[in-house]
Amino acid sequence: MAAIRILVGSVYGGALLTARAIRKGLESEGHSVTVLENPALDDITSNDDALLVCTSTTGQGEVPPNLLPFYLSLREQLPQQPGRPFGVIVLGDSSYGDTFCGAGDLLEEALYETAARKVGETLRIDALETTDPEMEALPWTRNWITTL
């Protein structure tokens, strides 16, 4: 069974509810899942669990305020995570055009800079197409976990 740490970036609660639904679904299957609502670098440097970013996008493609300190620390300190598996689920609104799901792109780039290894394609959930992001995220995560 896998051990996963979900790094949550949420403004209105959609990404947090999605992360909690993922945790509930995966824990019932025997996986160990930690949801980090206000992650810090210590949350990833003190273990080797797989990382799953589950974030919404704010403003013009920006990282939500609760995830921003983690993101900035990650970019400044670049704690090396060679080969550590990670995946990205990002919630956004495609009406924002080029900045659609931009927070996911920023986190992905930062994790690449630590030598972490991306597993699978990013799941981009468009608020214009779905009102229940967890309905898309849980099946995607179940598939993602098999490729770790």
Buried (B, 14 or more C-beta within 10 A) or exposed (E): EBEBBBBBBBBEEBBBBBBBBBBEBBEEEEBEBBBBBEBEBEBBEEEEBBBBBBBBBBEEBBBBEBBBBBBEBBBEEEEEBEEBBBBBBBBBBEEBEEBBBBBBBBBBEBBEEBEBBBBBEBBBBBBEEEEEBBEBBBEBBBEBBEEB
